[in-house]
């Protein structure tokens, strides 16, 4: 681990600062949108736009890197992120924010791909798994830190937008000063056809689509829910922090269990647990301790499920198809993420704040029922080769990170 820190500290420090900026803008826009009298539907469109940009960049960013190099792509996208963060309070209009969110989603995905390809190129076969795990922990830590900054600032002012812009600008200094002049060599992973993915693992495909909406709801609509439920800013940021802290801690025990038992049983159990607690929070609104508990349980079950579903799908594929399957499943997940905030916005308008938990409960319980049905429909499904190792791939992973993590495992 010390060897990894010594060789990649600049990248990890830069990504930590970048993730503070990304975590800030997710929660911050939900809070500021309420102050600016945006409707719930308008805020949900703004939040969905991020995932539209993210999805496009996962295909286009590798082409840009090959054309002009990772240093230039890094610099250009970073400058755009810094500018967009300052633009939000200057032009508080829903359509402007939606376009800005799509652009910043594109930029962040491009930055992730650039950083991940650099890290993957710099790591050796012996330490690649440790390097990627440390990278994922740093990303989660940045999001958690950002929530504290929101609670310490004034959401109605400009400073809380300027601070992440400054941090994003500073984040590129250590990375660019230590970057090599050579572009990391990697190939774009093409997704398997949806037909082949469905034949290999219907459960993984359905699960990734459903969980995309859960992740998007947590990432983009938590602040809207919290505001309408009467929570204060510090309570909302603590809720979001618990979501990501629980996700980070739960990866390791769930990964250990995943490699030692039938993954379908674990998928069913995690989905039922997360959905059941979300249903409890929907039926019994009010107690803030229940909100915190539900956020932690849902975060600690839904986020590791992404990695679990990828590992499960890879059990039924040849090694040559695993990286392509990961990219395809992340594409399916992205489509679900685009729909998630829109559905949550509609439910909150129709049923009040409990609609937030209603979507999460419905989606996760539906996944649990589908996993149960698949276990009955194909009880003796044969694994191809050896059972693949679980890899701690986060919900916001790019195809580059998923492929590198899969290779390391």
C-alpha positions as CSV (number, residue, x, y, z in Angstrom):
1,X,0.0,0.0,0.0
2,X,2.9,2.4,0.8
3,X,4.4,1.7,-2.6
4,X,1.1,2.6,-4.2
5,X,0.9,5.8,-2.2
6,X,4.4,6.7,-3.2
7,X,3.9,6.3,-6.9
8,X,0.3,7.6,-7.2
9,X,-0.1,10.2,-4.4
10,X,-0.4,13.1,-6.9
11,X,-3.3,11.4,-8.7
12,X,-5.0,10.4,-5.5
13,X,-4.7,13.8,-4.0
14,X,-6.1,15.4,-7.1
15,X,-9.0,13.0,-7.3
16,X,-9.8,13.6,-3.7
17,X,-10.1,17.4,-4.4
18,X,-12.1,16.7,-7.6
19,X,-14.6,14.5,-5.7
20,X,-15.1,17.2,-3.1
21,X,-16.3,19.4,-6.0
22,X,-18.5,16.7,-7.5
23,X,-20.0,15.8,-4.1
24,X,-20.7,19.4,-3.3
25,X,-22.5,20.2,-6.6
26,X,-24.8,17.2,-6.2
27,X,-26.3,18.1,-2.8
28,X,-25.8,21.8,-3.2
29,X,-27.9,22.2,-6.4
30,X,-30.8,20.4,-4.7
31,X,-30.7,22.8,-1.8
32,X,-30.1,25.9,-3.9
33,X,-32.8,24.9,-6.3
34,X,-35.4,24.9,-3.5
35,X,-34.3,28.4,-2.6
36,X,-34.6,29.6,-6.2
37,X,-38.2,28.2,-6.3
38,X,-37.4,25.5,-8.8
39,X,-40.2,22.9,-9.0
40,X,-39.4,19.3,-8.0
41,X,-39.8,18.3,-11.7
42,X,-37.3,21.0,-12.8
43,X,-34.8,19.9,-10.2
44,X,-35.2,16.2,-11.2
45,X,-34.5,17.2,-14.9
46,X,-31.4,19.0,-13.8
47,X,-30.2,15.9,-11.8
48,X,-30.9,13.5,-14.7
49,X,-28.9,15.7,-17.1
50,X,-25.7,14.8,-15.3
51,X,-26.1,11.1,-16.2
52,X,-26.8,11.9,-19.8
53,X,-23.5,13.7,-20.1
54,X,-21.8,10.9,-18.1
55,X,-23.1,8.3,-20.5
56,X,-21.9,10.2,-23.6
57,X,-18.5,10.8,-22.2
58,X,-17.9,7.1,-21.5
59,X,-17.9,6.6,-25.3
60,X,-16.2,9.8,-26.4
61,X,-13.5,10.5,-23.8
62,X,-11.2,7.6,-25.0
63,X,-11.3,9.0,-28.5
64,X,-10.3,12.5,-27.2
65,X,-7.4,11.0,-25.2
66,X,-6.0,9.2,-28.2
67,X,-6.3,12.3,-30.3
68,X,-4.6,15.0,-28.1
69,X,-3.2,13.1,-25.1
70,X,-4.3,12.7,-21.5
71,X,-2.7,15.9,-20.2
72,X,-4.5,18.1,-22.6
73,X,-7.9,16.4,-22.0
74,X,-7.3,16.6,-18.3
75,X,-6.6,20.3,-18.5
76,X,-9.5,21.2,-20.8
77,X,-12.1,19.2,-18.9
78,X,-10.9,20.5,-15.5
79,X,-11.1,24.1,-16.7
80,X,-14.7,23.5,-17.9
81,X,-15.7,22.0,-14.5
82,X,-14.3,24.9,-12.6
83,X,-16.1,27.4,-14.8
84,X,-19.4,25.6,-14.6
85,X,-19.4,25.4,-10.8
86,X,-19.2,29.3,-10.7
87,X,-21.9,29.6,-13.4
88,X,-24.6,27.9,-11.3
89,X,-25.3,30.9,-8.9
90,X,-24.8,33.5,-11.7
91,X,-27.6,32.0,-13.9
92,X,-30.1,30.3,-11.6
93,X,-32.4,29.1,-14.4
94,X,-33.5,25.5,-14.7
95,X,-32.6,25.1,-18.4
96,X,-29.2,26.6,-17.8
97,X,-28.6,24.3,-14.9
98,X,-29.7,21.3,-16.9
99,X,-27.3,22.1,-19.8
100,X,-24.5,22.8,-17.2
101,X,-25.2,19.5,-15.4
102,X,-25.0,17.6,-18.7
103,X,-21.7,19.3,-19.5
104,X,-20.3,18.7,-16.1
105,X,-21.3,15.1,-16.2
106,X,-19.5,14.8,-19.5
107,X,-16.4,16.5,-18.0
108,X,-16.3,14.5,-14.8
109,X,-16.6,11.2,-16.7
110,X,-13.8,12.3,-19.0
111,X,-11.6,13.2,-16.1
112,X,-12.3,9.9,-14.4
113,X,-11.4,7.9,-17.5
114,X,-8.2,10.0,-18.0
115,X,-7.2,9.5,-14.4
116,X,-8.1,5.8,-14.3
117,X,-6.3,5.0,-17.5
118,X,-3.2,6.8,-16.1
119,X,-3.4,4.9,-12.9
120,X,-3.9,1.6,-14.7
121,X,-1.0,2.3,-16.9
122,X,1.3,3.3,-14.0
123,X,0.3,0.3,-11.8
124,X,2.0,-3.1,-12.1
125,X,0.2,-6.4,-12.1
126,X,1.3,-7.0,-8.5
127,X,-0.2,-3.7,-7.1
128,X,-3.0,-2.9,-9.5
129,X,-5.7,-4.3,-7.3
130,X,-4.5,-2.2,-4.3
131,X,-4.1,0.9,-6.4
132,X,-7.7,0.7,-7.7
133,X,-9.1,-0.1,-4.2
134,X,-7.3,2.9,-2.8
135,X,-8.6,5.0,-5.6
136,X,-12.2,4.0,-4.9
137,X,-11.7,4.8,-1.1
138,X,-10.3,8.3,-2.0
139,X,-13.3,9.0,-4.2
140,X,-15.8,8.1,-1.5
141,X,-13.8,10.1,1.1
142,X,-14.0,13.2,-1.2
143,X,-17.8,13.0,-1.4
144,X,-18.1,12.6,2.4
145,X,-15.8,15.6,3.0
146,X,-17.9,17.7,0.6
147,X,-21.0,17.2,2.7
148,X,-19.2,18.8,5.7
149,X,-18.3,21.9,3.6
150,X,-21.9,22.4,2.6
151,X,-23.1,22.4,6.2
152,X,-20.3,24.9,7.1
153,X,-21.3,27.3,4.3
154,X,-24.2,29.5,3.2
155,X,-26.2,27.7,0.5
156,X,-27.9,31.0,-0.5
157,X,-24.6,32.7,-1.2
158,X,-21.8,32.5,-3.7
159,X,-18.9,31.3,-1.5
160,X,-20.1,27.7,-1.3
161,X,-20.0,27.5,-5.2
162,X,-16.6,29.3,-5.4
163,X,-14.9,26.9,-2.9
164,X,-15.4,23.8,-5.0
165,X,-14.3,25.7,-8.1
166,X,-11.1,26.6,-6.4
167,X,-10.6,23.0,-5.2
168,X,-11.1,21.6,-8.7
169,X,-8.6,24.1,-10.1
170,X,-6.1,23.2,-7.4
171,X,-6.7,19.5,-8.0
172,X,-4.9,19.5,-11.3
173,X,-1.7,21.0,-10.1
174,X,-0.2,17.9,-8.5
175,X,-1.5,15.7,-11.3
176,X,-0.3,17.7,-14.2
177,X,3.1,18.5,-12.6
178,X,3.8,14.8,-12.1
179,X,2.1,13.5,-15.3
180,X,4.2,11.9,-17.9
181,X,4.3,13.2,-21.5
182,X,3.2,9.8,-22.9
183,X,-0.5,8.9,-23.3
184,X,-1.5,5.8,-21.4
185,X,-2.1,3.0,-23.8
186,X,-5.6,1.4,-23.5
187,X,-8.2,0.2,-25.9
188,X,-11.9,1.2,-25.8
189,X,-14.0,-1.6,-24.4
190,X,-17.0,-2.3,-26.6
191,X,-20.1,-3.5,-24.8
192,X,-21.5,-6.9,-25.5
193,X,-24.8,-6.8,-27.3
194,X,-27.8,-6.6,-25.0
195,X,-29.0,-9.9,-26.3
196,X,-25.8,-11.7,-25.3
197,X,-25.8,-10.0,-21.9
198,X,-29.4,-11.0,-21.3
199,X,-28.7,-14.6,-22.3
200,X,-25.7,-14.7,-20.0
201,X,-27.3,-13.2,-17.0
202,X,-30.9,-11.8,-17.1
203,X,-30.6,-11.0,-13.3
204,X,-27.4,-8.9,-13.7
205,X,-29.0,-6.9,-16.6
206,X,-32.3,-6.2,-14.7
207,X,-30.5,-5.5,-11.5
208,X,-28.1,-2.9,-13.1
209,X,-31.0,-1.1,-14.7
210,X,-33.0,-1.0,-11.5
211,X,-30.1,0.0,-9.3
212,X,-29.2,2.9,-11.6
213,X,-32.3,4.7,-10.5
214,X,-31.5,4.1,-6.8
215,X,-28.0,5.5,-7.2
216,X,-29.3,8.5,-9.1
217,X,-31.9,9.2,-6.5
218,X,-29.3,9.0,-3.7
219,X,-26.8,11.2,-5.6
220,X,-29.2,13.8,-6.9
221,X,-32.5,13.9,-5.1
222,X,-31.5,13.4,-1.4
223,X,-31.4,17.2,-0.8
224,X,-34.8,17.7,-2.4
225,X,-36.2,15.0,-0.2
226,X,-34.6,16.4,2.9
227,X,-35.8,19.9,2.3
228,X,-39.4,18.8,1.8
229,X,-39.2,16.5,4.8
230,X,-38.2,19.5,7.0
231,X,-34.6,18.5,7.6
232,X,-31.9,21.2,8.1
233,X,-28.8,21.5,5.9
234,X,-26.6,19.8,8.5
235,X,-29.1,16.9,8.8
236,X,-29.2,16.5,5.0
237,X,-25.5,16.5,4.6
238,X,-25.1,13.9,7.4
239,X,-27.7,11.8,5.7
240,X,-25.7,11.9,2.4
241,X,-22.5,11.3,4.2
242,X,-23.8,8.2,5.9
243,X,-24.9,6.8,2.5
244,X,-21.4,6.9,1.2
245,X,-19.6,5.9,4.4
246,X,-21.8,2.8,4.7
247,X,-21.2,2.0,1.0
248,X,-17.4,2.2,1.5
249,X,-17.4,0.1,4.7
250,X,-19.8,-2.6,3.3
251,X,-17.8,-3.3,0.2
252,X,-15.3,-5.5,2.0
253,X,-17.5,-7.9,4.0
254,X,-20.0,-8.2,1.1
255,X,-17.1,-9.0,-1.2
256,X,-15.9,-11.7,1.3
257,X,-19.3,-13.2,1.4
258,X,-19.7,-13.0,-2.4
259,X,-16.7,-15.2,-3.0
260,X,-18.0,-17.9,-0.6
261,X,-21.7,-18.4,-1.3
262,X,-24.3,-18.4,-4.0
263,X,-24.4,-14.8,-5.3
264,X,-28.1,-15.0,-6.1
265,X,-28.9,-15.5,-2.4
266,X,-26.7,-12.6,-1.5
267,X,-28.3,-10.4,-4.2
268,X,-31.8,-11.3,-2.9
269,X,-30.8,-10.7,0.7
270,X,-29.2,-7.3,0.1
271,X,-32.1,-6.1,-2.1
272,X,-34.7,-7.3,0.4
273,X,-32.8,-5.6,3.3
274,X,-32.3,-2.3,1.6
275,X,-35.9,-2.3,0.2
276,X,-37.4,-3.3,3.5
277,X,-35.7,-0.5,5.4
278,X,-36.6,2.0,2.7
279,X,-40.2,0.8,3.0
280,X,-40.0,1.3,6.8
281,X,-38.8,4.9,6.3
282,X,-41.6,5.6,3.8
283,X,-44.4,4.2,6.1
284,X,-43.0,5.8,9.3
285,X,-41.9,9.3,8.2
286,X,-40.6,11.7,10.8
287,X,-37.9,10.3,13.1
288,X,-34.6,11.7,12.0
289,X,-32.7,8.7,13.4
290,X,-34.8,6.5,11.0
291,X,-33.8,8.7,8.1
292,X,-30.1,8.3,9.0
293,X,-30.5,4.6,9.5
294,X,-32.3,4.1,6.2
295,X,-29.7,6.2,4.3
296,X,-26.9,4.1,5.7
297,X,-28.6,0.7,5.1
298,X,-29.6,1.6,1.5
299,X,-26.2,3.0,0.8
300,X,-24.5,-0.1,2.3
301,X,-26.6,-2.5,0.3
302,X,-27.3,-0.8,-3.1
303,X,-23.8,0.4,-3.9
304,X,-22.0,-3.0,-3.3
305,X,-24.8,-4.6,-5.4
306,X,-23.3,-2.9,-8.5
307,X,-20.0,-4.8,-8.0
308,X,-21.9,-8.0,-7.0
309,X,-24.0,-8.0,-10.1
310,X,-20.9,-7.5,-12.4
311,X,-19.1,-10.4,-10.6
312,X,-22.3,-12.5,-11.0
313,X,-22.5,-11.8,-14.7
314,X,-18.9,-12.6,-15.2
315,X,-19.5,-16.1,-13.6
316,X,-21.3,-17.0,-16.8
317,X,-19.0,-15.5,-19.4
318,X,-15.6,-16.5,-20.8
319,X,-12.6,-14.4,-19.6
320,X,-12.4,-12.7,-23.0
321,X,-15.9,-11.3,-22.6
322,X,-15.6,-10.0,-19.0
323,X,-14.4,-6.5,-19.7
324,X,-16.9,-6.0,-22.4
325,X,-19.7,-7.3,-20.2
326,X,-18.7,-4.8,-17.4
327,X,-18.9,-2.0,-19.9
328,X,-22.3,-3.2,-21.2
329,X,-23.7,-3.5,-17.7
330,X,-22.5,0.0,-16.8
331,X,-24.2,1.3,-19.9
332,X,-27.5,-0.3,-18.8
333,X,-27.0,1.2,-15.3
334,X,-26.5,4.6,-16.9
335,X,-29.9,4.3,-18.7
336,X,-31.5,3.6,-15.3
337,X,-29.7,6.5,-13.7
338,X,-31.2,8.9,-16.2
339,X,-34.7,7.8,-15.4
340,X,-34.2,7.7,-11.6
341,X,-34.4,11.4,-10.7
342,X,-37.4,12.0,-13.1
343,X,-39.4,9.2,-11.4
344,X,-38.4,10.4,-7.9
345,X,-39.4,14.0,-8.8
346,X,-42.8,12.8,-10.0
347,X,-43.4,10.6,-6.9
348,X,-42.4,13.5,-4.5
349,X,-44.9,15.8,-6.3
350,X,-47.6,13.1,-6.1
351,X,-47.0,11.6,-2.6
352,X,-44.8,14.1,-0.8
353,X,-41.3,13.4,0.6
354,X,-42.2,9.7,1.2
355,X,-42.1,9.3,-2.6
356,X,-38.2,9.3,-2.3
357,X,-38.2,6.2,-0.2
358,X,-41.1,4.8,-2.2
359,X,-39.0,4.6,-5.3
360,X,-36.0,3.0,-3.5
361,X,-38.2,0.5,-1.7
362,X,-40.1,-0.5,-4.9
363,X,-37.0,-0.9,-7.0
364,X,-35.0,-2.9,-4.5
365,X,-37.9,-5.1,-3.5
366,X,-38.6,-5.7,-7.2
367,X,-35.0,-6.8,-7.6
368,X,-35.3,-9.2,-4.7
369,X,-38.4,-10.7,-6.2
370,X,-36.7,-11.1,-9.6
371,X,-33.7,-12.7,-8.0
372,X,-36.0,-15.2,-6.2
373,X,-37.8,-15.9,-9.5
374,X,-34.5,-16.5,-11.3
375,X,-33.3,-18.9,-8.6
376,X,-36.5,-20.9,-9.2
377,X,-36.3,-20.6,-13.0
378,X,-32.7,-21.7,-13.3
379,X,-31.7,-23.4,-10.1
380,X,-28.8,-25.3,-11.6
381,X,-27.2,-22.7,-13.9
382,X,-23.6,-23.7,-14.5
383,X,-20.7,-21.3,-14.0
384,X,-18.3,-20.9,-16.9
385,X,-14.8,-21.9,-15.6
386,X,-13.9,-20.8,-12.1
387,X,-16.0,-18.5,-10.0
388,X,-14.7,-14.9,-10.6
389,X,-13.5,-12.8,-7.7
390,X,-15.6,-9.9,-6.4
391,X,-14.2,-6.5,-7.3
392,X,-15.1,-3.3,-5.3
393,X,-16.4,-1.4,-8.3
394,X,-18.4,1.7,-7.2
395,X,-21.8,2.8,-8.6
396,X,-20.2,5.7,-10.5
397,X,-17.5,3.6,-12.2
398,X,-16.4,4.2,-15.8
399,X,-15.8,1.3,-18.2
400,X,-12.0,1.9,-17.8
401,X,-12.2,1.4,-14.0
402,X,-14.5,-1.6,-14.3
403,X,-12.2,-3.2,-16.9
404,X,-9.0,-2.5,-14.9
405,X,-10.6,-3.8,-11.6
406,X,-11.8,-6.9,-13.4
407,X,-8.3,-7.5,-14.8
408,X,-6.7,-7.1,-11.4
409,X,-9.2,-9.5,-9.9
